[in-house]
Amino acid sequence: MILDLTAEQYARDWALAQFYFHLMPAYSILRREKVELGKADYVAHMLPYIRPETIPKG
């Protein structure tokens, strides 16, 4: 089977689905093994954009 896709179609319709398909079982396995994961583990690349005055204290 051959698919004729543009790069955008490939990324959006194939690669992204494959990524999430494999991410979810990995996440489940890590959680089952008591690895603490949260939102911050997925968005660490956004930390440089945080306004310092908005960081929660505590």
PDB file of N, CA, C and O in Angstrom:
ATOM      1  N   MET A   1       0.845  -1.159   0.000  1.00  0.00           N
ATOM      2  CA  MET A   1       0.000   0.000   0.000  1.00  0.00           C
ATOM      3  C   MET A   1       0.901   1.235   0.000  1.00  0.00           C
ATOM      4  O   MET A   1       1.827   1.333   0.804  1.00  0.00           O
ATOM      5  N   ILE A   2       0.628   2.159  -0.890  1.00  0.00           N
ATOM      6  CA  ILE A   2       1.402   3.395  -1.001  1.00  0.00           C
ATOM      7  C   ILE A   2       0.472   4.569  -0.753  1.00  0.00           C
ATOM      8  O   ILE A   2      -0.620   4.648  -1.316  1.00  0.00           O
ATOM      9  N   LEU A   3       0.924   5.477   0.097  1.00  0.00           N
ATOM     10  CA  LEU A   3       0.153   6.682   0.392  1.00  0.00           C
ATOM     11  C   LEU A   3       0.842   7.876  -0.253  1.00  0.00           C
ATOM     12  O   LEU A   3       2.053   8.048  -0.115  1.00  0.00           O
ATOM     13  N   ASP A   4       0.096   8.675  -0.935  1.00  0.00           N
ATOM     14  CA  ASP A   4       0.618   9.919  -1.497  1.00  0.00           C
ATOM     15  C   ASP A   4       0.199  11.062  -0.590  1.00  0.00           C
ATOM     16  O   ASP A   4      -0.952  11.498  -0.604  1.00  0.00           O
ATOM     17  N   LEU A   5       1.157  11.542   0.200  1.00  0.00           N
ATOM     18  CA  LEU A   5       0.875  12.587   1.184  1.00  0.00           C
ATOM     19  C   LEU A   5       1.880  13.718   1.042  1.00  0.00           C
ATOM     20  O   LEU A   5       3.036  13.499   0.681  1.00  0.00           O
ATOM     21  N   THR A   6       1.428  14.913   1.329  1.00  0.00           N
ATOM     22  CA  THR A   6       2.372  16.017   1.459  1.00  0.00           C
ATOM     23  C   THR A   6       3.049  15.872   2.821  1.00  0.00           C
ATOM     24  O   THR A   6       2.625  15.062   3.646  1.00  0.00           O
ATOM     25  N   ALA A   7       4.090  16.650   3.053  1.00  0.00           N
ATOM     26  CA  ALA A   7       4.765  16.616   4.356  1.00  0.00           C
ATOM     27  C   ALA A   7       3.791  16.990   5.466  1.00  0.00           C
ATOM     28  O   ALA A   7       3.795  16.379   6.534  1.00  0.00           O
ATOM     29  N   GLU A   8       2.962  17.993   5.212  1.00  0.00           N
ATOM     30  CA  GLU A   8       1.976  18.408   6.220  1.00  0.00           C
ATOM     31  C   GLU A   8       0.970  17.296   6.507  1.00  0.00           C
ATOM     32  O   GLU A   8       0.653  17.036   7.667  1.00  0.00           O
ATOM     33  N   GLN A   9       0.474  16.650   5.480  1.00  0.00           N
ATOM     34  CA  GLN A   9      -0.477  15.553   5.673  1.00  0.00           C
ATOM     35  C   GLN A   9       0.171  14.396   6.429  1.00  0.00           C
ATOM     36  O   GLN A   9      -0.441  13.799   7.314  1.00  0.00           O
ATOM     37  N   TYR A  10       1.412  14.089   6.068  1.00  0.00           N
ATOM     38  CA  TYR A  10       2.121  13.009   6.759  1.00  0.00           C
ATOM     39  C   TYR A  10       2.261  13.310   8.244  1.00  0.00           C
ATOM     40  O   TYR A  10       1.960  12.464   9.086  1.00  0.00           O
ATOM     41  N   ALA A  11       2.720  14.517   8.562  1.00  0.00           N
ATOM     42  CA  ALA A  11       2.911  14.891   9.966  1.00  0.00           C
ATOM     43  C   ALA A  11       1.590  14.899  10.717  1.00  0.00           C
ATOM     44  O   ALA A  11       1.498  14.349  11.814  1.00  0.00           O
ATOM     45  N   ARG A  12       0.573  15.513  10.143  1.00  0.00           N
ATOM     46  CA  ARG A  12      -0.718  15.677  10.811  1.00  0.00           C
ATOM     47  C   ARG A  12      -1.502  14.372  10.892  1.00  0.00           C
ATOM     48  O   ARG A  12      -2.041  14.038  11.947  1.00  0.00           O
ATOM     49  N   ASP A  13      -1.569  13.641   9.797  1.00  0.00           N
ATOM     50  CA  ASP A  13      -2.480  12.498   9.716  1.00  0.00           C
ATOM     51  C   ASP A  13      -1.836  11.153  10.028  1.00  0.00           C
ATOM     52  O   ASP A  13      -2.546  10.196  10.337  1.00  0.00           O
ATOM     53  N   TRP A  14      -0.522  11.054   9.958  1.00  0.00           N
ATOM     54  CA  TRP A  14       0.129   9.764  10.206  1.00  0.00           C
ATOM     55  C   TRP A  14       1.088   9.822  11.394  1.00  0.00           C
ATOM     56  O   TRP A  14       0.910   9.099  12.374  1.00  0.00           O
ATOM     57  N   ALA A  15       2.095  10.674  11.308  1.00  0.00           N
ATOM     58  CA  ALA A  15       3.144  10.677  12.327  1.00  0.00           C
ATOM     59  C   ALA A  15       2.615  11.054  13.705  1.00  0.00           C
ATOM     60  O   ALA A  15       2.993  10.439  14.702  1.00  0.00           O
ATOM     61  N   LEU A  16       1.751  12.049  13.770  1.00  0.00           N
ATOM     62  CA  LEU A  16       1.219  12.474  15.059  1.00  0.00           C
ATOM     63  C   LEU A  16       0.398  11.364  15.712  1.00  0.00           C
ATOM     64  O   LEU A  16       0.505  11.135  16.917  1.00  0.00           O
ATOM     65  N   ALA A  17      -0.405  10.690  14.931  1.00  0.00           N
ATOM     66  CA  ALA A  17      -1.198   9.574  15.465  1.00  0.00           C
ATOM     67  C   ALA A  17      -0.292   8.454  15.965  1.00  0.00           C
ATOM     68  O   ALA A  17      -0.551   7.878  17.022  1.00  0.00           O
ATOM     69  N   GLN A  18       0.757   8.141  15.226  1.00  0.00           N
ATOM     70  CA  GLN A  18       1.694   7.099  15.640  1.00  0.00           C
ATOM     71  C   GLN A  18       2.401   7.487  16.934  1.00  0.00           C
ATOM     72  O   GLN A  18       2.590   6.656  17.822  1.00  0.00           O
ATOM     73  N   PHE A  19       2.786   8.745  17.033  1.00  0.00           N
ATOM     74  CA  PHE A  19       3.454   9.234  18.237  1.00  0.00           C
ATOM     75  C   PHE A  19       2.560   9.033  19.464  1.00  0.00           C
ATOM     76  O   PHE A  19       3.000   8.470  20.466  1.00  0.00           O
ATOM     77  N   TYR A  20       1.317   9.489  19.386  1.00  0.00           N
ATOM     78  CA  TYR A  20       0.415   9.369  20.531  1.00  0.00           C
ATOM     79  C   TYR A  20       0.043   7.917  20.810  1.00  0.00           C
ATOM     80  O   TYR A  20      -0.147   7.536  21.965  1.00  0.00           O
ATOM     81  N   PHE A  21      -0.060   7.111  19.768  1.00  0.00           N
ATOM     82  CA  PHE A  21      -0.351   5.689  19.951  1.00  0.00           C
ATOM     83  C   PHE A  21       0.722   5.036  20.824  1.00  0.00           C
ATOM     84  O   PHE A  21       0.403   4.207  21.676  1.00  0.00           O
ATOM     85  N   HIS A  22       1.980   5.401  20.623  1.00  0.00           N
ATOM     86  CA  HIS A  22       3.069   4.818  21.404  1.00  0.00           C
ATOM     87  C   HIS A  22       3.298   5.551  22.723  1.00  0.00           C
ATOM     88  O   HIS A  22       3.775   4.949  23.685  1.00  0.00           O
ATOM     89  N   LEU A  23       2.971   6.817  22.782  1.00  0.00           N
ATOM     90  CA  LEU A  23       3.153   7.581  24.011  1.00  0.00           C
ATOM     91  C   LEU A  23       2.233   7.084  25.126  1.00  0.00           C
ATOM     92  O   LEU A  23       2.666   6.948  26.271  1.00  0.00           O
ATOM     93  N   MET A  24       1.000   6.819  24.808  1.00  0.00           N
ATOM     94  CA  MET A  24       0.034   6.448  25.846  1.00  0.00           C
ATOM     95  C   MET A  24       0.395   5.142  26.554  1.00  0.00           C
ATOM     96  O   MET A  24       0.326   5.100  27.782  1.00  0.00           O
ATOM     97  N   PRO A  25       0.776   4.072  25.845  1.00  0.00           N
ATOM     98  CA  PRO A  25       1.204   2.871  26.586  1.00  0.00           C
ATOM     99  C   PRO A  25       2.455   3.122  27.427  1.00  0.00           C
ATOM    100  O   PRO A  25       2.579   2.596  28.532  1.00  0.00           O
ATOM    101  N   ALA A  26       3.385   3.932  26.898  1.00  0.00           N
ATOM    102  CA  ALA A  26       4.593   4.242  27.680  1.00  0.00           C
ATOM    103  C   ALA A  26       4.217   4.977  28.955  1.00  0.00           C
ATOM    104  O   ALA A  26       4.735   4.666  30.028  1.00  0.00           O
ATOM    105  N   TYR A  27       3.318   5.949  28.847  1.00  0.00           N
ATOM    106  CA  TYR A  27       2.849   6.689  30.019  1.00  0.00           C
ATOM    107  C   TYR A  27       2.192   5.741  31.020  1.00  0.00           C
ATOM    108  O   TYR A  27       2.443   5.832  32.221  1.00  0.00           O
ATOM    109  N   SER A  28       1.360   4.839  30.530  1.00  0.00           N
ATOM    110  CA  SER A  28       0.671   3.882  31.407  1.00  0.00           C
ATOM    111  C   SER A  28       1.659   2.976  32.131  1.00  0.00           C
ATOM    112  O   SER A  28       1.497   2.697  33.320  1.00  0.00           O
ATOM    113  N   ILE A  29       2.661   2.526  31.428  1.00  0.00           N
ATOM    114  CA  ILE A  29       3.672   1.655  32.045  1.00  0.00           C
ATOM    115  C   ILE A  29       4.434   2.417  33.126  1.00  0.00           C
ATOM    116  O   ILE A  29       4.649   1.893  34.219  1.00  0.00           O
ATOM    117  N   LEU A  30       4.838   3.643  32.831  1.00  0.00           N
ATOM    118  CA  LEU A  30       5.562   4.443  33.824  1.00  0.00           C
ATOM    119  C   LEU A  30       4.702   4.708  35.050  1.00  0.00           C
ATOM    120  O   LEU A  30       5.189   4.618  36.177  1.00  0.00           O
ATOM    121  N   ARG A  31       3.441   5.030  34.847  1.00  0.00           N
ATOM    122  CA  ARG A  31       2.543   5.276  35.985  1.00  0.00           C
ATOM    123  C   ARG A  31       2.330   3.995  36.795  1.00  0.00           C
ATOM    124  O   ARG A  31       2.273   4.047  38.024  1.00  0.00           O
ATOM    125  N   ARG A  32       2.216   2.873  36.138  1.00  0.00           N
ATOM    126  CA  ARG A  32       2.047   1.599  36.839  1.00  0.00           C
ATOM    127  C   ARG A  32       3.260   1.301  37.710  1.00  0.00           C
ATOM    128  O   ARG A  32       3.139   0.688  38.771  1.00  0.00           O
ATOM    129  N   GLU A  33       4.434   1.741  37.252  1.00  0.00           N
ATOM    130  CA  GLU A  33       5.671   1.537  38.011  1.00  0.00           C
ATOM    131  C   GLU A  33       5.901   2.646  39.034  1.00  0.00           C
ATOM    132  O   GLU A  33       6.989   2.758  39.598  1.00  0.00           O
ATOM    133  N   LYS A  34       4.870   3.470  39.273  1.00  0.00           N
ATOM    134  CA  LYS A  34       4.885   4.520  40.292  1.00  0.00           C
ATOM    135  C   LYS A  34       5.821   5.684  39.970  1.00  0.00           C
ATOM    136  O   LYS A  34       6.274   6.379  40.880  1.00  0.00           O
ATOM    137  N   VAL A  35       6.114   5.903  38.696  1.00  0.00           N
ATOM    138  CA  VAL A  35       6.883   7.071  38.295  1.00  0.00           C
ATOM    139  C   VAL A  35       5.932   8.265  38.321  1.00  0.00           C
ATOM    140  O   VAL A  35       4.874   8.240  37.691  1.00  0.00           O
ATOM    141  N   GLU A  36       6.315   9.303  39.049  1.00  0.00           N
ATOM    142  CA  GLU A  36       5.447  10.474  39.155  1.00  0.00           C
ATOM    143  C   GLU A  36       5.633  11.349  37.922  1.00  0.00           C
ATOM    144  O   GLU A  36       6.710  11.898  37.690  1.00  0.00           O
ATOM    145  N   LEU A  37       4.582  11.469  37.146  1.00  0.00           N
ATOM    146  CA  LEU A  37       4.578  12.302  35.947  1.00  0.00           C
ATOM    147  C   LEU A  37       3.436  13.290  36.044  1.00  0.00           C
ATOM    148  O   LEU A  37       2.362  12.975  36.557  1.00  0.00           O
ATOM    149  N   GLY A  38       3.678  14.464  35.554  1.00  0.00           N
ATOM    150  CA  GLY A  38       2.630  15.470  35.548  1.00  0.00           C
ATOM    151  C   GLY A  38       2.739  16.344  34.322  1.00  0.00           C
ATOM    152  O   GLY A  38       3.568  16.106  33.443  1.00  0.00           O
ATOM    153  N   LYS A  39       1.892  17.361  34.268  1.00  0.00           N
ATOM    154  CA  LYS A  39       1.864  18.252  33.114  1.00  0.00           C
ATOM    155  C   LYS A  39       3.231  18.891  32.870  1.00  0.00           C
ATOM    156  O   LYS A  39       3.650  19.043  31.722  1.00  0.00           O
ATOM    157  N   ALA A  40       3.922  19.263  33.941  1.00  0.00           N
ATOM    158  CA  ALA A  40       5.223  19.923  33.793  1.00  0.00           C
ATOM    159  C   ALA A  40       6.234  19.052  33.041  1.00  0.00           C
ATOM    160  O   ALA A  40       7.138  19.574  32.389  1.00  0.00           O
ATOM    161  N   ASP A  41       6.086  17.743  33.130  1.00  0.00           N
ATOM    162  CA  ASP A  41       6.986  16.844  32.422  1.00  0.00           C
ATOM    163  C   ASP A  41       6.782  16.900  30.909  1.00  0.00           C
ATOM    164  O   ASP A  41       7.675  16.528  30.148  1.00  0.00           O
ATOM    165  N   TYR A  42       5.633  17.353  30.480  1.00  0.00           N
ATOM    166  CA  TYR A  42       5.319  17.420  29.058  1.00  0.00           C
ATOM    167  C   TYR A  42       5.540  18.804  28.467  1.00  0.00           C
ATOM    168  O   TYR A  42       5.629  18.943  27.247  1.00  0.00           O
ATOM    169  N   VAL A  43       5.628  19.814  29.293  1.00  0.00           N
ATOM    170  CA  VAL A  43       5.754  21.181  28.778  1.00  0.00           C
ATOM    171  C   VAL A  43       6.986  21.898  29.329  1.00  0.00           C
ATOM    172  O   VAL A  43       6.995  23.126  29.420  1.00  0.00           O
ATOM    173  N   ALA A  44       8.009  21.159  29.690  1.00  0.00           N
ATOM    174  CA  ALA A  44       9.217  21.771  30.246  1.00  0.00           C
ATOM    175  C   ALA A  44       9.841  22.770  29.279  1.00  0.00           C
ATOM    176  O   ALA A  44      10.509  23.712  29.706  1.00  0.00           O
ATOM    177  N   HIS A  45       9.632  22.575  27.993  1.00  0.00           N
ATOM    178  CA  HIS A  45      10.187  23.492  26.994  1.00  0.00           C
ATOM    179  C   HIS A  45       9.557  24.884  27.079  1.00  0.00           C
ATOM    180  O   HIS A  45      10.072  25.831  26.484  1.00  0.00           O
ATOM    181  N   MET A  46       8.447  25.016  27.813  1.00  0.00           N
ATOM    182  CA  MET A  46       7.775  26.311  27.949  1.00  0.00           C
ATOM    183  C   MET A  46       8.282  27.122  29.142  1.00  0.00           C
ATOM    184  O   MET A  46       7.942  28.298  29.268  1.00  0.00           O
ATOM    185  N   LEU A  47       9.081  26.522  30.013  1.00  0.00           N
ATOM    186  CA  LEU A  47       9.540  27.206  31.219  1.00  0.00           C
ATOM    187  C   LEU A  47      10.246  28.540  30.945  1.00  0.00           C
ATOM    188  O   LEU A  47      10.053  29.483  31.712  1.00  0.00           O
ATOM    189  N   PRO A  48      11.045  28.656  29.897  1.00  0.00           N
ATOM    190  CA  PRO A  48      11.701  29.955  29.662  1.00  0.00           C
ATOM    191  C   PRO A  48      10.723  31.096  29.368  1.00  0.00           C
ATOM    192  O   PRO A  48      11.107  32.264  29.434  1.00  0.00           O
ATOM    193  N   TYR A  49       9.489  30.782  29.052  1.00  0.00           N
ATOM    194  CA  TYR A  49       8.515  31.807  28.691  1.00  0.00           C
ATOM    195  C   TYR A  49       7.660  32.287  29.869  1.00  0.00           C
ATOM    196  O   TYR A  49       6.834  33.186  29.710  1.00  0.00           O
ATOM    197  N   ILE A  50       7.855  31.693  31.039  1.00  0.00           N
ATOM    198  CA  ILE A  50       7.047  32.066  32.202  1.00  0.00           C
ATOM    199  C   ILE A  50       7.447  33.460  32.685  1.00  0.00           C
ATOM    200  O   ILE A  50       8.632  33.768  32.813  1.00  0.00           O
ATOM    201  N   ARG A  51       6.448  34.289  32.948  1.00  0.00           N
ATOM    202  CA  ARG A  51       6.712  35.588  33.550  1.00  0.00           C
ATOM    203  C   ARG A  51       7.049  35.360  35.019  1.00  0.00           C
ATOM    204  O   ARG A  51       6.243  34.784  35.750  1.00  0.00           O
ATOM    205  N   PRO A  52       8.202  35.792  35.455  1.00  0.00           N
ATOM    206  CA  PRO A  52       8.648  35.518  36.837  1.00  0.00           C
ATOM    207  C   PRO A  52       7.630  35.908  37.902  1.00  0.00           C
ATOM    208  O   PRO A  52       7.478  35.193  38.893  1.00  0.00           O
ATOM    209  N   GLU A  53       6.933  37.017  37.722  1.00  0.00           N
ATOM    210  CA  GLU A  53       5.977  37.473  38.737  1.00  0.00           C
ATOM    211  C   GLU A  53       4.730  36.594  38.834  1.00  0.00           C
ATOM    212  O   GLU A  53       3.928  36.756  39.753  1.00  0.00           O
ATOM    213  N   THR A  54       4.563  35.670  37.896  1.00  0.00           N
ATOM    214  CA  THR A  54       3.379  34.814  37.922  1.00  0.00           C
ATOM    215  C   THR A  54       3.663  33.416  38.482  1.00  0.00           C
ATOM    216  O   THR A  54       2.756  32.587  38.548  1.00  0.00           O
ATOM    217  N   ILE A  55       4.892  33.148  38.880  1.00  0.00           N
ATOM    218  CA  ILE A  55       5.239  31.835  39.418  1.00  0.00           C
ATOM    219  C   ILE A  55       4.641  31.693  40.811  1.00  0.00           C
ATOM    220  O   ILE A  55       4.867  32.539  41.676  1.00  0.00           O
ATOM    221  N   PRO A  56       3.868  30.608  41.034  1.00  0.00           N
ATOM    222  CA  PRO A  56       3.268  30.397  42.364  1.00  0.00           C
ATOM    223  C   PRO A  56       4.334  30.246  43.438  1.00  0.00           C
ATOM    224  O   PRO A  56       5.385  29.649  43.206  1.00  0.00           O
ATOM    225  N   LYS A  57       4.058  30.780  44.587  1.00  0.00           N
ATOM    226  CA  LYS A  57       4.992  30.672  45.713  1.00  0.00           C
ATOM    227  C   LYS A  57       4.612  29.444  46.539  1.00  0.00           C
ATOM    228  O   LYS A  57       3.434  29.186  46.785  1.00  0.00           O
ATOM    229  N   GLY A  58       5.622  28.698  46.957  1.00  0.00           N
ATOM    230  CA  GLY A  58       5.348  27.552  47.808  1.00  0.00           C
ATOM    231  C   GLY A  58       5.754  26.297  47.271  1.00  0.00           C
ATOM    232  O   GLY A  58       5.568  25.263  47.912  1.00  0.00           O
TER     233      GLY A  58
END
